Amino acid sequence: MALQIDSRLTPKQLLGAVQRMFELSAEKILALERSWKAERGTPVFTVRGRYTARGWTEWTQGFQFGAALLQFDATGERRFLELGRRQTVERMAPHLSHIGVHDHGFNNISTYGALLRLMREGKIAHDPWEQNFYQLALKISGAVQAARWSRLNGGGGYIYSFNGPHSLFVDTMRSLRSLVVGHQLGHRFLAEQDQPIDLLQRAADHAEATATFNIFRGESASPYDVRGRTAHESLFNQVNGCYRCPSSQQGYSAFSTWTRGLAWAMCGFAEQLEFFARLPERAMPPGRRRRVLRVMEEAALATSDFYLANTCRDGIPMWDTGAPNLHRLGPYLQRPADPYNAWEPVDSSAAAIAAQGLLLLGRYLVTVRQRKLATRYWQAGLTVAKTLLDAPYLATDRKHQGLLLHSVYHRPNGWDFVARGQRVPNGESSMWGDYHLRELGLLLLREARGEPPLTFFGGAG
């Protein structure tokens, strides 16, 4: 195991670091709100410490406004509630009906979903019309995401990526949240001739497809078939629905592991495990719930184990486990990560997402009485969180608009800024990295304070 797990660490011991992070977060949210012009699109990542846009898809806008809602949840400062609520109402409607992306779980659960959760928890006043507005938004989002559907040979299917009907992205495990919340809210999704489409069944089908085709199980003679490895993308023949091959858009290759994709899988499977474990057996056809839980648990365990074995000693991974210049770093897995190395960038945003996945997996395993395993993943998640909440990852410079430093966006496309005197990207932030550090901080804050656990489905249950 590469990660050196601190077995004695507790959420209460991290409370001071989490509170400091939210103090910095408040300044950065307000600074971005003052400086960002809506006509520029959506902020995506920083260049020289200032947020910039990248016109690909507007997949980070929910993180921009959802950050303010996380800030309110953590601190109780109403100006952040009003900011997040106003921007959600004014700017997020196009994301509800966006038929061209697989990002509904990112954009809409982070905004409309957070507001509904805050209302159900009594942190904002209950208003029937406001509640109905959030619920309707989430129902529509879940249905639109579920309609982006490709069928597999032999049954089942998947939500296809913005690349087209042939493409299954591992990232989309986190967009299953939109289908699940729509199901929880009792949405009746209809197709031609009023044919009902079951949102829960589609979520389960997608999870099984991802586990089958994007997660390697280490069961074949192929040298690339390493348990827990992930393929960013799986490709299918659209004529007959048959699987063709792995691929990658943001990783180094189809046969290496892009670590943010790995982290999306870890977090996505773990949070779905928490949800499906609470379902009654009658919610699905006989035996289906148990099968889905087994498949998702195997995928969550495999990807988490792979992460623990392929991250640096402090829990920060390189951007891809097969990046071409890793050999120049020597035994890098035996040392803390060095974001200023000359050969390959680290990705702190992958660590922020993975830390949540480890904590959620640990929390789930407690409920199924696997306490020894639960402790291992829980402590691993705390260890990664401790690293992220301190230098050199926490952005303490008030002039830097980012919160989490050393995030990487799209290395193959060369979209990440490389500062003068550096050979690889470092020192910059991303909307998703900043958001997930805040989400990680809120998860820990609630644990330390003994509050109800943070879940994506808390507002709809």
C-alpha positions as CSV (number, residue, x, y, z in Angstrom):
1,M,0.0,0.0,0.0
2,A,1.4,3.4,-1.0
3,L,-0.7,5.6,1.2
4,Q,0.6,5.8,4.8
5,I,-2.7,5.7,6.7
6,D,-2.9,7.5,10.0
7,S,-5.0,5.1,12.1
8,R,-5.5,7.5,15.0
9,L,-6.8,10.5,13.1
10,T,-10.4,11.7,13.9
11,P,-12.7,14.2,12.3
12,K,-12.6,16.3,15.5
13,Q,-8.8,16.5,15.1
14,L,-9.4,18.0,11.7
15,L,-12.0,20.5,12.9
16,G,-9.6,23.4,13.2
17,A,-8.2,22.8,9.7
18,V,-11.7,22.5,8.2
19,Q,-12.8,25.8,9.8
20,R,-9.7,27.5,8.5
21,M,-10.5,26.2,5.1
22,F,-14.0,27.6,5.2
23,E,-12.7,31.0,6.4
24,L,-10.5,31.1,3.3
25,S,-13.4,29.7,1.2
26,A,-15.7,32.6,2.2
27,E,-13.3,35.2,0.9
28,K,-12.7,33.4,-2.4
29,I,-16.4,32.9,-3.1
30,L,-17.1,36.5,-2.6
31,A,-14.0,37.6,-4.6
32,L,-15.1,35.5,-7.6
33,E,-18.7,36.8,-7.4
34,R,-17.4,40.4,-7.5
35,S,-15.1,39.9,-10.4
36,W,-16.8,37.3,-12.7
37,K,-18.9,38.6,-15.5
38,A,-21.8,36.3,-16.6
39,E,-21.1,37.0,-20.3
40,R,-17.8,35.2,-20.0
41,G,-19.5,31.9,-19.4
42,T,-18.7,29.7,-16.5
43,P,-15.4,29.7,-14.6
44,V,-13.5,26.5,-15.0
45,F,-9.9,26.7,-13.9
46,T,-7.4,29.4,-12.9
47,V,-4.5,30.9,-14.8
48,R,-2.0,32.8,-12.6
49,G,-4.5,32.5,-9.8
50,R,-7.5,34.0,-11.7
51,Y,-10.5,32.0,-12.8
52,T,-11.0,31.6,-16.6
53,A,-13.5,30.0,-18.8
54,R,-13.2,27.1,-21.3
55,G,-16.0,26.8,-23.7
56,W,-16.5,23.0,-23.9
57,T,-19.6,22.4,-21.9
58,E,-20.8,24.4,-18.9
59,W,-20.4,21.5,-16.5
60,T,-18.9,23.5,-13.7
61,Q,-21.6,26.1,-13.1
62,G,-23.3,24.0,-10.5
63,F,-20.1,23.9,-8.6
64,Q,-19.7,27.7,-8.8
65,F,-23.1,28.4,-7.2
66,G,-23.2,25.2,-5.1
67,A,-20.1,26.3,-3.4
68,A,-22.0,29.2,-1.7
69,L,-24.6,26.7,-0.5
70,L,-22.0,24.5,1.1
71,Q,-20.5,27.6,2.7
72,F,-23.8,28.5,4.2
73,D,-24.3,24.9,5.4
74,A,-20.9,25.0,7.1
75,T,-21.0,28.5,8.6
76,G,-24.7,29.6,8.8
77,E,-23.8,32.9,7.0
78,R,-27.0,33.9,5.2
79,R,-25.3,36.0,2.5
80,F,-24.0,32.7,1.0
81,L,-27.5,31.2,1.1
82,E,-28.9,34.2,-0.7
83,L,-26.0,34.2,-3.2
84,G,-26.4,30.5,-4.0
85,R,-30.2,30.6,-4.1
86,R,-30.4,33.7,-6.3
87,Q,-27.8,32.4,-8.8
88,T,-29.6,29.0,-8.9
89,V,-32.9,30.6,-9.8
90,E,-31.4,33.1,-12.3
91,R,-28.8,30.9,-14.0
92,M,-29.3,27.2,-13.6
93,A,-32.6,26.6,-15.6
94,P,-30.8,25.8,-18.9
95,H,-29.0,22.9,-17.1
96,L,-32.3,21.3,-16.2
97,S,-33.3,20.7,-19.8
98,H,-29.8,20.3,-21.3
99,I,-30.1,17.1,-23.4
100,G,-26.5,17.2,-24.6
101,V,-24.5,16.3,-21.5
102,H,-24.0,13.6,-18.9
103,D,-23.5,16.3,-16.1
104,H,-26.9,16.7,-14.5
105,G,-25.7,15.2,-11.2
106,F,-22.9,17.7,-11.1
107,N,-24.9,20.8,-11.9
108,N,-28.3,20.3,-10.5
109,I,-27.9,18.2,-7.4
110,S,-25.2,20.7,-6.3
111,T,-27.7,23.6,-6.5
112,Y,-31.4,22.7,-6.6
113,G,-30.7,19.5,-4.6
114,A,-28.7,21.3,-2.0
115,L,-31.4,23.9,-1.5
116,L,-34.1,21.2,-1.1
117,R,-31.8,19.4,1.4
118,L,-31.3,22.5,3.4
119,M,-35.1,23.1,3.6
120,R,-35.8,19.5,4.7
121,E,-33.1,19.8,7.4
122,G,-34.7,23.0,8.7
123,K,-31.7,25.2,7.9
124,I,-33.8,27.4,5.7
125,A,-37.5,28.2,6.3
126,H,-40.0,25.8,4.8
127,D,-42.0,27.3,2.0
128,P,-44.4,25.0,0.0
129,W,-44.0,26.8,-3.3
130,E,-40.2,27.1,-3.0
131,Q,-40.1,23.4,-2.1
132,N,-42.2,22.5,-5.1
133,F,-40.0,24.6,-7.4
134,Y,-36.9,22.6,-6.3
135,Q,-38.6,19.3,-6.5
136,L,-39.9,20.0,-10.0
137,A,-36.4,21.1,-11.1
138,L,-34.9,17.8,-9.8
139,K,-37.6,15.7,-11.4
140,I,-37.0,17.2,-14.8
141,S,-33.2,16.9,-14.4
142,G,-33.4,13.2,-13.6
143,A,-35.7,12.5,-16.5
144,V,-33.6,14.4,-19.0
145,Q,-30.5,12.7,-17.8
146,A,-32.2,9.2,-18.0
147,A,-33.4,9.9,-21.5
148,R,-29.8,10.0,-22.7
149,W,-29.8,6.2,-23.0
150,S,-28.0,3.6,-25.0
151,R,-29.1,-0.1,-24.9
152,L,-26.6,-2.9,-24.4
153,N,-26.6,-6.3,-26.2
154,G,-28.2,-8.8,-23.8
155,G,-30.1,-6.2,-21.8
156,G,-29.4,-3.1,-19.7
157,G,-27.9,0.1,-20.9
158,Y,-26.1,3.3,-19.9
159,I,-26.3,7.1,-19.9
160,Y,-24.1,8.1,-22.8
161,S,-21.5,10.8,-22.6
162,F,-21.5,14.1,-24.6
163,N,-19.3,12.2,-27.1
164,G,-22.3,10.4,-28.3
165,P,-24.4,7.2,-28.0
166,H,-21.4,4.9,-28.3
167,S,-19.6,6.4,-25.3
168,L,-19.8,5.5,-21.6
169,F,-17.8,7.7,-19.3
170,V,-16.8,6.6,-15.8
171,D,-17.5,10.2,-14.6
172,T,-21.2,9.6,-15.0
173,M,-21.4,7.4,-11.9
174,R,-21.8,10.7,-10.1
175,S,-24.6,11.8,-12.3
176,L,-26.7,8.8,-11.2
177,R,-27.6,11.1,-8.3
178,S,-30.0,12.9,-10.6
179,L,-31.9,9.8,-11.5
180,V,-32.1,8.5,-7.9
181,V,-33.4,11.8,-6.6
182,G,-36.0,12.0,-9.4
183,H,-37.1,8.5,-8.3
184,Q,-37.2,9.4,-4.7
185,L,-39.5,12.4,-5.5
186,G,-41.9,10.0,-7.2
187,H,-41.4,11.3,-10.7
188,R,-43.4,9.5,-13.4
189,F,-41.1,9.5,-16.5
190,L,-43.0,8.6,-19.7
191,A,-41.8,7.8,-23.3
192,E,-43.8,7.2,-26.5
193,Q,-47.3,5.9,-26.1
194,D,-47.0,6.7,-22.3
195,Q,-44.5,4.0,-21.8
196,P,-43.1,4.4,-18.3
197,I,-39.4,4.5,-17.7
198,D,-38.2,3.5,-14.3
199,L,-35.5,6.0,-13.1
200,L,-34.3,3.6,-10.4
201,Q,-33.9,0.7,-12.8
202,R,-31.9,2.9,-15.2
203,A,-29.7,4.0,-12.4
204,A,-29.0,0.4,-11.5
205,D,-28.4,-0.6,-15.1
206,H,-25.9,2.2,-15.5
207,A,-24.1,1.3,-12.4
208,E,-23.8,-2.3,-13.5
209,A,-22.6,-1.3,-17.0
210,T,-19.9,0.9,-15.5
211,A,-18.8,-1.8,-13.1
212,T,-18.7,-4.3,-16.0
213,F,-17.0,-2.3,-18.7
214,N,-15.1,0.6,-17.0
215,I,-13.7,-1.2,-13.9
216,F,-11.1,-3.8,-14.4
217,R,-11.4,-6.9,-12.3
218,G,-7.9,-8.6,-12.7
219,E,-9.5,-11.9,-13.8
220,S,-7.8,-12.3,-17.3
221,A,-4.3,-12.9,-18.5
222,S,-4.0,-9.4,-20.0
223,P,-1.2,-7.4,-18.3
224,Y,-3.5,-4.4,-18.4
225,D,-6.3,-6.2,-16.5
226,V,-5.3,-5.0,-13.0
227,R,-8.1,-5.1,-10.3
228,G,-9.5,-1.7,-9.7
229,R,-8.1,0.1,-12.7
230,T,-10.6,2.3,-14.5
231,A,-11.1,3.1,-18.1
232,H,-12.2,6.7,-18.6
233,E,-14.4,5.7,-21.5
234,S,-15.9,2.5,-22.9
235,L,-16.9,2.3,-26.6
236,F,-19.8,0.3,-28.0
237,N,-21.1,-0.7,-31.4
238,Q,-24.3,1.2,-31.8
239,V,-25.7,-1.3,-34.4
240,N,-25.9,-4.2,-31.9
241,G,-25.0,-2.8,-28.5
242,C,-21.8,-4.8,-28.2
243,Y,-18.8,-3.7,-26.2
244,R,-15.8,-2.8,-28.4
245,C,-12.9,-1.4,-26.4
246,P,-11.7,1.0,-23.7
247,S,-10.8,4.6,-24.5
248,S,-9.7,7.8,-22.8
249,Q,-10.4,11.4,-23.3
250,Q,-8.5,13.0,-20.4
251,G,-6.2,10.2,-19.4
252,Y,-2.9,9.3,-21.0
253,S,-4.2,6.2,-22.7
254,A,-6.9,3.6,-22.8
255,F,-4.6,1.2,-20.9
256,S,-3.6,3.5,-18.1
257,T,-5.7,5.0,-15.3
258,W,-6.7,8.6,-15.3
259,T,-6.9,9.3,-11.5
260,R,-9.7,11.7,-11.5
261,G,-11.8,9.2,-13.4
262,L,-10.8,6.6,-10.8
263,A,-11.9,9.0,-8.1
264,W,-15.3,9.7,-9.8
265,A,-15.8,5.9,-9.7
266,M,-14.8,5.6,-6.0
267,C,-17.1,8.4,-4.9
268,G,-20.0,7.5,-7.3
269,F,-20.2,3.8,-6.3
270,A,-19.8,4.6,-2.6
271,E,-22.6,7.1,-2.5
272,Q,-24.9,4.9,-4.5
273,L,-24.2,2.0,-2.1
274,E,-25.4,4.2,0.8
275,F,-28.6,4.9,-1.1
276,F,-29.4,1.4,-2.4
277,A,-28.7,-0.1,1.0
278,R,-31.6,1.9,2.4
279,L,-34.1,0.7,-0.2
280,P,-36.6,-1.9,0.7
281,E,-36.5,-5.1,-1.2
282,R,-39.9,-4.4,-2.8
283,A,-38.5,-1.3,-4.5
284,M,-36.9,-3.5,-7.2
285,P,-37.6,-6.9,-8.9
286,P,-36.8,-9.9,-6.7
287,G,-33.1,-10.3,-6.2
288,R,-32.1,-7.2,-8.2
289,R,-31.3,-4.9,-5.3
290,R,-29.0,-7.5,-3.7
291,R,-27.2,-8.1,-7.1
292,V,-26.8,-4.4,-7.7
293,L,-25.4,-3.9,-4.2
294,R,-22.9,-6.8,-4.7
295,V,-21.7,-5.4,-8.0
296,M,-21.3,-1.8,-6.7
297,E,-19.6,-3.0,-3.5
298,E,-17.1,-5.0,-5.5
299,A,-16.4,-2.0,-7.8
300,A,-16.1,0.4,-4.8
301,L,-13.7,-1.9,-3.0
302,A,-11.6,-2.6,-6.1
303,T,-11.2,1.1,-7.2
304,S,-10.5,2.2,-3.6
305,D,-7.8,-0.5,-3.2
306,F,-6.2,0.5,-6.5
307,Y,-6.2,4.2,-5.4
308,L,-4.5,3.3,-2.1
309,A,-1.9,1.3,-3.9
310,N,-1.2,3.9,-6.6
311,T,-1.2,7.2,-4.7
312,C,1.8,8.9,-3.1
313,R,2.4,8.4,0.6
314,D,0.3,11.5,1.6
315,G,-2.7,10.4,-0.6
316,I,-2.1,12.8,-3.5
317,P,-2.0,10.9,-6.9
318,M,-0.2,11.7,-10.1
319,W,-2.7,12.7,-12.8
320,D,-2.4,9.3,-14.5
321,T,-0.9,6.1,-13.2
322,G,0.7,5.4,-16.6
323,A,1.9,9.0,-17.4
324,P,4.9,8.7,-19.7
325,N,7.5,10.4,-17.5
326,L,6.7,8.8,-14.2
327,H,9.8,6.6,-14.4
328,R,11.9,9.8,-14.2
329,L,10.6,10.4,-10.7
330,G,12.1,7.3,-9.1
331,P,10.2,5.6,-6.3
332,Y,7.6,8.4,-6.2
333,L,4.9,6.3,-4.5
334,Q,7.2,5.9,-1.5
335,R,7.3,9.6,-0.9
336,P,4.8,12.5,-0.4
337,A,3.7,13.9,-3.7
338,D,5.8,16.8,-5.1
339,P,3.5,19.1,-7.2
340,Y,6.6,21.1,-8.3
341,N,8.4,18.2,-9.8
342,A,9.8,18.6,-13.3
343,W,8.1,15.6,-15.1
344,E,4.4,14.9,-14.4
345,P,1.7,16.9,-12.6
346,V,-0.2,15.7,-9.5
347,D,-4.0,16.1,-9.4
348,S,-5.3,17.3,-6.0
349,S,-8.9,17.4,-7.3
350,A,-8.7,13.7,-7.8
351,A,-7.6,13.4,-4.1
352,A,-10.5,15.6,-2.9
353,I,-13.0,13.4,-4.7
354,A,-11.3,10.2,-3.7
355,A,-11.2,11.2,0.0
356,Q,-15.0,11.5,-0.1
357,G,-15.3,8.1,-1.8
358,L,-13.1,6.5,0.9
359,L,-15.1,8.0,3.7
360,L,-18.4,7.1,2.2
361,L,-17.3,3.6,1.6
362,G,-16.2,3.3,5.2
363,R,-19.5,4.7,6.4
364,Y,-21.4,2.1,4.2
365,L,-19.3,-0.8,5.4
366,V,-20.2,-0.1,9.0
367,T,-23.9,-0.6,8.1
368,V,-23.2,-4.0,6.7
369,R,-21.0,-5.0,9.7
370,Q,-17.6,-5.0,8.0
371,R,-16.0,-2.9,10.6
372,K,-12.4,-3.8,10.0
373,L,-12.6,-2.9,6.4
374,A,-14.7,0.2,7.3
375,T,-12.0,1.5,9.6
376,R,-9.3,1.0,6.9
377,Y,-11.1,3.1,4.3
378,W,-12.4,5.7,6.8
379,Q,-8.9,6.3,8.2
380,A,-7.5,6.5,4.6
381,G,-10.1,9.2,3.8
382,L,-9.2,11.2,6.8
383,T,-5.5,10.9,6.0
384,V,-6.0,12.2,2.5
385,A,-8.2,15.0,3.8
386,K,-5.5,16.1,6.3
387,T,-3.1,16.5,3.5
388,L,-5.5,18.6,1.4
389,L,-6.3,20.9,4.2
390,D,-2.8,22.2,4.6
391,A,0.2,23.5,2.5
392,P,1.0,23.1,-0.3
393,Y,-2.6,22.3,-1.3
394,L,-4.7,24.8,0.6
395,A,-4.5,28.2,-1.1
396,T,-3.9,30.6,1.7
397,D,-2.9,33.5,-0.6
398,R,-5.9,35.9,-0.6
399,K,-5.0,37.1,-4.1
400,H,-5.5,33.6,-5.6
401,Q,-9.1,33.0,-6.5
402,G,-8.8,29.2,-6.1
403,L,-9.1,27.2,-2.9
404,L,-7.4,23.9,-3.7
405,L,-4.0,24.2,-5.5
406,H,-2.4,21.8,-7.9
407,S,-5.5,20.7,-9.8
408,V,-5.3,19.4,-13.4
409,Y,-8.0,19.7,-16.0
410,H,-7.1,18.2,-19.4
411,R,-3.4,17.2,-19.8
412,P,-3.7,15.6,-23.3
413,N,-5.3,18.8,-24.7
414,G,-2.7,21.0,-23.0
415,W,-5.4,23.2,-21.4
416,D,-3.6,23.6,-18.1
417,F,-1.4,26.7,-17.5
418,V,2.3,26.1,-17.0
419,A,4.0,28.9,-15.2
420,R,7.3,30.4,-16.2
421,G,10.1,28.3,-14.9
422,Q,8.0,25.2,-14.5
423,R,7.8,22.3,-16.8
424,V,4.4,20.9,-15.8
425,P,1.1,22.5,-14.5
426,N,1.0,23.3,-10.8
427,G,-0.2,26.0,-8.5
428,E,-3.6,26.4,-10.1
429,S,-7.2,25.5,-9.1
430,S,-10.4,24.2,-10.7
431,M,-14.1,24.7,-9.9
432,W,-14.6,21.0,-9.2
433,G,-11.5,20.8,-7.1
434,D,-12.6,23.7,-5.0
435,Y,-16.2,22.4,-4.7
436,H,-15.2,19.0,-3.7
437,L,-12.8,20.2,-1.0
438,R,-15.7,22.2,0.4
439,E,-17.9,19.2,0.2
440,L,-15.3,17.1,1.9
441,G,-14.9,19.7,4.6
442,L,-18.7,19.8,5.2
443,L,-18.8,16.0,5.5
444,L,-16.0,16.2,8.1
445,L,-17.6,19.1,9.9
446,R,-20.9,17.4,10.3
447,E,-19.1,14.3,11.7
448,A,-17.1,16.3,14.1
449,R,-20.2,18.1,15.4
450,G,-22.3,15.0,15.6
451,E,-24.7,16.3,13.0
452,P,-26.7,14.0,10.6
453,P,-24.4,12.7,7.9
454,L,-24.2,14.5,4.6
455,T,-25.8,12.6,1.7
456,F,-26.9,13.6,-1.8
457,F,-30.3,12.1,-1.2
458,G,-31.0,13.8,2.1
459,G,-33.3,16.4,0.6
460,A,-35.6,14.0,-1.3
461,G,-36.1,11.2,1.2
